[in-house]
Amino acid sequence: MSTVTLKIPMITATGPVKPSQTSRDFQGALPSVGAIAFIAHIVREGLESVQYPDFQGHNALPDEYLVQEVALVKAVPNDVWIRNGFYPLSDWQPAR
């Protein structure tokens, strides 16, 4: 297995100010195609498992939105990450 660092937001806009990101290291691998959709699927599953407020409304949002919202991604419990092949190696922290 390899180590992957997820940085949220995953999609950074080009502009004069770089958005602040948060990151977390995992043991696992992202698919070479469809990484955004894969992480969005994990976020949807996690929000449902913790009964996140209005998780049904959040689940209807586009993949690109879900991987931009730090609070949503941080709400996903470790067991959901592990079930989807990502073993957490660290906590969420400001990205460098």
PyMOL commands that set and color helices and strands:
alter all, ss='L'
color gray80, all
select helices_A, chain A and resi 35-49+55-59+63-66+70-74+78-83
alter helices_A, ss='H'
color red, helices_A
select strands_A, chain A and resi 3-8+22-27+87-88+93-94
alter strands_A, ss='S'
color yellow, strands_A
deselect
rebuild
show_as cartoon
